[in-house]
Amino acid sequence: MPGSTIGAFETKEETARMATMNNRALVEAFERAGLEFIPENGGGAGIRFRERKAP
């Protein structure tokens, strides 16, 4: 998604990175919503809900 906030957040190209302040604000918003970032562990980095819903 060229030009989108999420697209800029996800890009690996240094020239297209979001400003640090904007990047941090987006991470904090995701974390307040109950999400957590997980490191690459062989399956790739990602994001998931902190608490899983009961089946």
C-alpha positions as CSV (number, residue, x, y, z in Angstrom):
1,M,0.0,0.0,0.0
2,P,2.1,2.9,-1.1
3,G,1.5,6.0,0.8
4,S,-0.4,4.3,3.6
5,T,0.5,4.6,7.3
6,I,0.4,0.8,7.8
7,G,2.4,0.3,4.6
8,A,5.1,2.7,5.8
9,F,5.1,0.9,9.2
10,E,5.6,-2.5,7.5
11,T,8.2,-1.6,5.0
12,K,11.8,-2.7,5.3
13,E,13.1,0.1,3.1
14,E,14.9,2.7,5.2
15,T,14.0,5.5,2.9
16,A,10.3,4.8,3.3
17,R,10.3,4.4,7.1
18,M,7.9,6.4,9.2
19,A,9.2,9.1,11.6
20,T,10.2,7.5,14.9
21,M,7.5,9.4,16.8
22,N,4.7,8.2,14.4
23,N,6.1,4.6,14.5
24,R,6.1,4.6,18.3
25,A,2.6,6.0,18.5
26,L,1.4,3.2,16.2
27,V,3.1,0.5,18.3
28,E,1.6,2.0,21.5
29,A,-1.9,2.0,20.0
30,F,-1.6,-1.7,19.0
31,E,-0.3,-2.6,22.5
32,R,-3.2,-0.7,24.2
33,A,-5.6,-2.6,22.0
34,G,-4.2,-5.9,23.5
35,L,-1.7,-6.9,20.8
36,E,1.9,-7.9,21.3
37,F,4.8,-8.0,18.9
38,I,6.7,-11.3,18.7
39,P,10.2,-11.7,17.5
40,E,11.3,-13.8,14.5
41,N,11.6,-17.3,15.9
42,G,11.9,-19.4,12.8
43,G,8.4,-18.7,11.7
44,G,8.9,-15.0,11.1
45,A,8.2,-11.9,13.3
46,G,4.6,-11.0,13.8
47,I,1.8,-9.7,16.1
48,R,-0.8,-11.5,18.1
49,F,-3.3,-10.9,20.8
50,R,-1.8,-10.9,24.3
51,E,-4.5,-13.1,25.7
52,R,-6.2,-15.8,23.8
53,K,-10.0,-16.1,23.7
54,A,-11.4,-19.3,25.2
55,P,-12.7,-21.7,22.6
